[in-house]
Amino acid sequence: MHLWFIMDGNRRWAKQHLLQTLLGHQEGSKRVEEIIELCYQEEVEYCSFWALAKKNIENRTPEELNYLYELFRESAERLLPKLLEKSIRFEWIGNPDILPAQTVELLDSIREKARNGTKMTLIFAIGYGGQDEIIRALKKFVKEGGDIETLDENTFLPFLDTGRFPAPDLIVRTGGDMRLSGYFLYQSEYSEYYFTPTLWPDFKEAEFHRALESLKWAKRNFGK
């Protein structure tokens, strides 16, 4: 099973609680760690989190982005020992060219240290956008001398950031918006969706299990 989380609502949560916007991200970071543990307990093979979109980088203030990058660093320091202890493999996807070099180095370092995990694969999408992923994949295909006449849905997969992972079974979006926003754009053809008005910092165990339950009742024909 592959679960994808679109974590929306950190800033609105902070506003509701009369807190600075940045504190909403801090609370959301805590929730990520809790949901990772729940996925592990449920023996989910892959769990993925959209932590920072390409358009976030283009549209948010330097202050907020710098805070987020520092939050990634702090979260990584807490997470890495747990990943190694529980044999969780770490991966990340996104456009490295739009991220600070220190952030890319950090993500690559964690991936290397936790590459041998066998119990679950944890994926962070940072600096990621579905359209950007496809454009970069096409450029890579052309650069490597690919034959357009033999290109099909399957032969294109290896050129995508997400191509080395199974398609998502369930995409969970918090915060009330009912849209995909380009997440796992190429491979979500037969994904199921769980939309909830719950803001990400309030997405806790009960809501997590409701999302899983929705997948159990889904009728999945995969085009048959």
KEKE-3310 file (N, C-alpha, C; in steps of 0.2 Angstrom, whole numbers, plus 5000, padded with zeros to 4 digits):
npx = (5004:5002:5003:4999:5001:4994:4998:4989:4985:4992:4996:4983:4979:4987:4983:4969:4972:4977:4991:5008:5011:5022:5023:5013:5018:5027:5019:5013:5024:5026:5015:5018:5028:5021:5011:5019:5023:5011:5008:5019:5015:5004:5009:5011:5018:5023:5024:5021:5025:5020:5030:5034:5030:5034:5029:5026:5039:5041:5032:5031:5037:5055:5058:5048:5052:5065:5063:5056:5066:5075:5067:5065:5078:5079:5069:5074:5085:5079:5072:5080:5087:5076:5072:5083:5082:5070:5071:5067:5067:5073:5068:5068:5060:5059:5064:5080:5087:5081:5082:5090:5108:5112:5101:5098:5110:5108:5096:5100:5110:5103:5096:5106:5111:5100:5096:5095:5084:5071:5058:5048:5045:5049:5044:5049:5042:5050:5051:5044:5034:5021:5019:5032:5040:5037:5041:5055:5058:5056:5065:5077:5075:5076:5089:5097:5096:5084:5072:5059:5049:5048:5043:5033:5019:5025:5039:5043:5042:5054:5061:5055:5054:5046:5045:5051:5044:5029:5013:5002:4990:4981:4977:4978:4971:4972:4963:4952:4951:4947:4956:4970:4981:4993:5000:5009:5006:5008:5005:4993:4982:4973:4972:4964:4955:4955:4947:4947:4941:4948:4962:4979:4988:4979:4976:4975:4976:4963:4957:4966:4964:4951:4953:4961:4951:4942:4948:4947:4934:4933:4929:4939:4943:4953:4952:4946)
npy = (4994:5011:5027:5044:5060:5076:5089:5101:5117:5122:5135:5141:5135:5140:5153:5152:5149:5160:5162:5165:5163:5154:5145:5137:5128:5122:5115:5106:5099:5091:5083:5076:5067:5059:5053:5046:5036:5029:5024:5015:5006:5001:4994:4999:5000:5010:5027:5044:5062:5078:5090:5103:5113:5117:5128:5134:5138:5148:5158:5161:5170:5175:5174:5164:5153:5151:5148:5136:5127:5126:5120:5108:5103:5102:5092:5082:5078:5073:5063:5053:5044:5036:5031:5023:5014:5008:5002:5009:5015:5030:5042:5055:5067:5079:5095:5098:5109:5121:5122:5126:5123:5117:5111:5101:5093:5089:5081:5071:5066:5060:5051:5042:5037:5030:5021:5007:5002:4991:4989:4999:5012:5029:5044:5060:5075:5088:5104:5101:5098:5093:5096:5101:5091:5082:5089:5090:5077:5074:5082:5075:5063:5066:5072:5060:5054:5047:5038:5044:5037:5025:5028:5026:5024:5016:5016:5028:5030:5028:5040:5049:5058:5051:5039:5027:5022:5014:5017:5029:5022:5028:5045:5057:5072:5086:5100:5105:5108:5102:5096:5090:5097:5094:5084:5069:5068:5061:5047:5045:5040:5029:5031:5032:5045:5054:5067:5080:5092:5094:5102:5101:5101:5096:5083:5068:5052:5046:5052:5048:5034:5034:5038:5027:5017:5022:5018:5004:5002:5006:5004:4997:4996:4998:5001:4990)
npz = (5000:4996:5003:5001:5007:5006:5014:5021:5027:5038:5040:5042:5053:5063:5062:5067:5080:5085:5083:5078:5060:5057:5068:5065:5055:5063:5072:5062:5058:5069:5068:5056:5060:5069:5061:5052:5061:5064:5051:5050:5060:5055:5045:5032:5016:5008:5012:5009:5009:5005:5007:5003:4990:4973:4969:4981:4984:4975:4978:4992:5006:5009:5023:5028:5020:5024:5037:5035:5029:5039:5049:5042:5044:5058:5060:5053:5061:5072:5066:5059:5068:5072:5060:5057:5067:5066:5053:5042:5026:5018:5006:4994:4983:4970:4964:4963:4959:4963:4976:4992:4993:5005:5010:5000:5001:5014:5013:5004:5011:5022:5014:5010:5022:5027:5017:5017:5023:5026:5031:5028:5017:5017:5010:5005:4998:4991:4986:4975:4960:4950:4936:4934:4936:4926:4915:4917:4917:4903:4897:4902:4896:4882:4882:4885:4874:4870:4860:4853:4846:4852:4864:4878:4890:4901:4898:4900:4913:4921:4920:4928:4944:4953:4947:4952:4962:4968:4961:4970:4981:4989:4991:5002:5007:5017:5025:5018:5004:4988:4978:4967:4965:4957:4962:4962:4948:4936:4939:4946:4941:4945:4958:4974:4984:4998:5005:5018:5029:5040:5047:5044:5056:5065:5061:5066:5075:5074:5063:5053:5053:5048:5036:5030:5032:5022:5010:5011:5008:4995:4977:4967:4951:4941:4928:4922)
capx = (5000:5006:4999:5001:4998:4995:4997:4987:4981:4997:4995:4976:4978:4990:4978:4964:4974:4980:4998:5012:5011:5028:5021:5008:5022:5030:5015:5012:5030:5025:5010:5021:5031:5015:5008:5024:5023:5005:5009:5023:5011:4999:5013:5010:5024:5026:5021:5024:5022:5022:5032:5035:5029:5038:5025:5027:5045:5040:5027:5032:5043:5061:5058:5045:5055:5071:5061:5054:5072:5078:5063:5067:5085:5078:5065:5079:5089:5075:5069:5085:5088:5070:5072:5088:5080:5064:5073:5063:5071:5071:5069:5065:5059:5059:5069:5086:5090:5077:5082:5097:5112:5113:5095:5099:5115:5105:5091:5104:5114:5098:5094:5111:5111:5094:5095:5095:5078:5066:5051:5044:5049:5046:5046:5047:5042:5052:5053:5041:5028:5019:5021:5039:5043:5036:5045:5062:5059:5056:5072:5081:5074:5080:5097:5100:5095:5078:5069:5052:5045:5047:5041:5026:5018:5030:5046:5044:5042:5061:5064:5051:5056:5041:5044:5054:5039:5022:5007:4998:4984:4976:4980:4974:4972:4969:4962:4946:4951:4946:4960:4976:4987:4998:5004:5010:5002:5008:5004:4988:4976:4968:4972:4958:4956:4951:4947:4945:4941:4953:4968:4985:4990:4974:4975:4978:4975:4956:4956:4971:4961:4945:4956:4962:4944:4939:4951:4944:4927:4933:4929:4945:4943:4959:4950:4944)
capy = (5000:5017:5032:5050:5065:5083:5092:5108:5120:5124:5143:5143:5132:5145:5159:5150:5148:5167:5161:5166:5158:5149:5140:5132:5124:5118:5110:5102:5095:5086:5078:5071:5061:5054:5049:5041:5030:5026:5021:5010:5002:4998:4990:5003:4999:5017:5033:5050:5068:5084:5095:5109:5113:5121:5135:5138:5142:5154:5163:5163:5175:5172:5172:5158:5148:5149:5144:5129:5124:5125:5115:5101:5101:5099:5086:5076:5076:5069:5057:5049:5038:5032:5027:5017:5009:5004:5000:5013:5018:5037:5044:5062:5069:5086:5099:5101:5116:5127:5121:5128:5117:5114:5107:5095:5089:5086:5076:5066:5062:5055:5045:5037:5033:5026:5018:5000:5000:4986:4988:5004:5017:5036:5049:5067:5079:5095:5108:5096:5100:5088:5098:5102:5084:5079:5093:5088:5070:5075:5085:5070:5058:5069:5072:5053:5051:5043:5037:5046:5032:5019:5030:5024:5026:5013:5017:5035:5030:5029:5047:5053:5057:5046:5033:5021:5020:5012:5023:5029:5019:5033:5052:5061:5080:5090:5107:5106:5109:5095:5096:5086:5102:5091:5079:5063:5069:5056:5040:5045:5038:5025:5033:5034:5051:5056:5074:5081:5099:5094:5105:5096:5100:5092:5077:5064:5045:5045:5054:5043:5027:5035:5038:5020:5014:5024:5014:4997:5002:5008:4999:4998:4992:4999:5002:4984)
capz = (5000:4996:5005:4999:5011:5005:5021:5020:5033:5044:5042:5044:5060:5067:5063:5071:5087:5086:5084:5072:5055:5057:5073:5062:5052:5068:5074:5057:5058:5074:5065:5051:5064:5072:5055:5050:5066:5062:5045:5052:5064:5050:5040:5026:5013:5006:5014:5006:5012:5001:5012:5000:4983:4969:4969:4987:4984:4970:4981:4999:5008:5011:5030:5029:5017:5028:5043:5033:5028:5046:5052:5039:5047:5065:5060:5051:5066:5076:5063:5057:5073:5072:5054:5057:5072:5063:5047:5037:5020:5016:4999:4993:4976:4969:4959:4967:4957:4966:4984:4994:4992:5011:5010:4996:5005:5020:5011:5001:5017:5025:5010:5010:5029:5028:5011:5018:5027:5023:5034:5025:5013:5018:5004:5006:4991:4993:4979:4970:4957:4945:4929:4933:4936:4919:4910:4919:4914:4896:4896:4903:4890:4876:4884:4885:4867:4869:4854:4854:4843:4856:4871:4880:4897:4905:4897:4902:4921:4924:4920:4933:4951:4956:4943:4955:4967:4966:4961:4976:4982:4993:4992:5008:5007:5023:5024:5015:4997:4985:4972:4968:4964:4953:4966:4959:4943:4931:4942:4951:4937:4948:4965:4978:4987:5005:5007:5024:5031:5045:5045:5045:5063:5068:5058:5071:5074:5072:5056:5049:5052:5044:5029:5029:5031:5015:5005:5011:5004:4988:4972:4962:4945:4937:4920:4919)
cpx = (5004:5001:5002:4998:5000:4993:4996:4984:4986:4996:4988:4975:4981:4986:4972:4966:4978:4988:5002:5012:5016:5026:5016:5012:5026:5026:5013:5018:5029:5020:5013:5024:5026:5012:5013:5024:5017:5005:5014:5019:5006:5002:5011:5017:5027:5021:5024:5021:5025:5023:5032:5035:5033:5035:5025:5034:5045:5036:5027:5038:5049:5061:5054:5049:5062:5069:5059:5061:5075:5074:5064:5074:5083:5074:5070:5083:5086:5073:5074:5086:5082:5070:5077:5085:5075:5065:5068:5068:5068:5073:5066:5065:5058:5064:5075:5089:5087:5078:5089:5101:5113:5107:5096:5104:5112:5100:5095:5108:5109:5097:5100:5112:5105:5092:5093:5088:5074:5059:5046:5048:5045:5049:5044:5047:5044:5054:5050:5035:5027:5021:5028:5042:5042:5040:5053:5063:5059:5063:5077:5081:5077:5087:5100:5099:5089:5075:5061:5047:5043:5044:5034:5025:5023:5037:5048:5045:5049:5064:5060:5054:5052:5041:5047:5049:5032:5017:5004:4991:4979:4980:4975:4976:4968:4967:4956:4946:4951:4949:4966:4982:4993:5003:5004:5006:5002:5005:4997:4981:4971:4969:4965:4960:4952:4953:4944:4946:4946:4959:4974:4987:4985:4972:4979:4975:4968:4955:4960:4967:4954:4947:4957:4956:4941:4942:4949:4938:4927:4933:4934:4945:4949:4958:4947:4936)
cpy = (5006:5023:5039:5055:5072:5087:5100:5110:5122:5131:5145:5140:5137:5151:5158:5150:5155:5166:5164:5161:5152:5144:5135:5126:5119:5113:5104:5097:5089:5080:5073:5065:5056:5050:5044:5035:5026:5022:5014:5004:4998:4994:4993:5002:5006:5022:5040:5056:5074:5089:5102:5109:5118:5128:5138:5141:5148:5159:5165:5167:5171:5170:5165:5152:5146:5146:5137:5125:5122:5120:5108:5099:5098:5093:5080:5073:5071:5062:5051:5043:5033:5028:5022:5012:5005:5001:5003:5016:5025:5038:5051:5063:5076:5089:5101:5107:5122:5127:5124:5122:5114:5109:5100:5091:5086:5080:5070:5062:5057:5049:5040:5033:5029:5022:5010:4998:4996:4986:4993:5009:5024:5040:5056:5071:5086:5098:5104:5100:5095:5089:5099:5095:5081:5083:5091:5081:5070:5077:5079:5065:5060:5069:5065:5050:5046:5043:5038:5041:5026:5021:5028:5026:5023:5015:5024:5035:5031:5036:5052:5053:5051:5039:5026:5019:5018:5018:5023:5026:5024:5040:5055:5068:5083:5097:5110:5107:5102:5096:5092:5091:5099:5086:5072:5062:5063:5049:5040:5043:5034:5026:5034:5041:5051:5063:5076:5089:5100:5098:5101:5095:5096:5085:5072:5057:5043:5046:5050:5037:5028:5035:5031:5016:5015:5019:5007:4996:5004:5003:5000:4994:4992:4998:4995:4984)
cpz = (5000:4998:5004:5003:5008:5011:5020:5026:5039:5046:5044:5051:5065:5068:5067:5079:5089:5087:5077:5067:5055:5062:5070:5058:5057:5071:5069:5056:5063:5071:5060:5055:5067:5066:5052:5055:5065:5056:5046:5056:5060:5044:5033:5022:5011:5009:5012:5008:5007:5006:5010:4993:4979:4969:4975:4987:4980:4974:4988:5001:5010:5018:5031:5026:5021:5034:5041:5032:5035:5050:5049:5043:5054:5065:5058:5056:5071:5073:5061:5062:5073:5066:5054:5062:5070:5056:5042:5032:5019:5009:4999:4985:4976:4965:4963:4965:4960:4974:4986:4994:4999:5012:5006:4999:5011:5018:5008:5006:5021:5021:5010:5016:5030:5022:5012:5022:5023:5025:5031:5022:5014:5013:5006:4999:4993:4987:4974:4967:4951:4938:4929:4933:4929:4914:4911:4916:4906:4894:4896:4898:4884:4877:4883:4879:4866:4863:4855:4851:4847:4863:4872:4887:4902:4904:4899:4910:4924:4924:4925:4940:4954:4953:4947:4961:4964:4966:4968:4976:4985:4993:4997:5007:5013:5021:5020:5007:4993:4978:4973:4968:4961:4957:4963:4952:4938:4933:4946:4947:4941:4956:4968:4982:4993:5006:5013:5026:5037:5043:5047:5052:5067:5066:5062:5070:5071:5065:5051:5048:5048:5037:5026:5027:5024:5010:5005:5008:4997:4983:4967:4956:4940:4930:4917:4918)
residu = (MET:HIS:LEU:TRP:PHE:ILE:MET:ASP:GLY:ASN:ARG:ARG:TRP:ALA:LYS:GLN:HIS:LEU:LEU:GLN:THR:LEU:LEU:GLY:HIS:GLN:GLU:GLY:SER:LYS:ARG:VAL:GLU:GLU:ILE:ILE:GLU:LEU:CYS:TYR:GLN:GLU:GLU:VAL:GLU:TYR:CYS:SER:PHE:TRP:ALA:LEU:ALA:LYS:LYS:ASN:ILE:GLU:ASN:ARG:THR:PRO:GLU:GLU:LEU:ASN:TYR:LEU:TYR:GLU:LEU:PHE:ARG:GLU:SER:ALA:GLU:ARG:LEU:LEU:PRO:LYS:LEU:LEU:GLU:LYS:SER:ILE:ARG:PHE:GLU:TRP:ILE:GLY:ASN:PRO:ASP:ILE:LEU:PRO:ALA:GLN:THR:VAL:GLU:LEU:LEU:ASP:SER:ILE:ARG:GLU:LYS:ALA:ARG:ASN:GLY:THR:LYS:MET:THR:LEU:ILE:PHE:ALA:ILE:GLY:TYR:GLY:GLY:GLN:ASP:GLU:ILE:ILE:ARG:ALA:LEU:LYS:LYS:PHE:VAL:LYS:GLU:GLY:GLY:ASP:ILE:GLU:THR:LEU:ASP:GLU:ASN:THR:PHE:LEU:PRO:PHE:LEU:ASP:THR:GLY:ARG:PHE:PRO:ALA:PRO:ASP:LEU:ILE:VAL:ARG:THR:GLY:GLY:ASP:MET:ARG:LEU:SER:GLY:TYR:PHE:LEU:TYR:GLN:SER:GLU:TYR:SER:GLU:TYR:TYR:PHE:THR:PRO:THR:LEU:TRP:PRO:ASP:PHE:LYS:GLU:ALA:GLU:PHE:HIS:ARG:ALA:LEU:GLU:SER:LEU:LYS:TRP:ALA:LYS:ARG:ASN:PHE:GLY:LYS)
# end
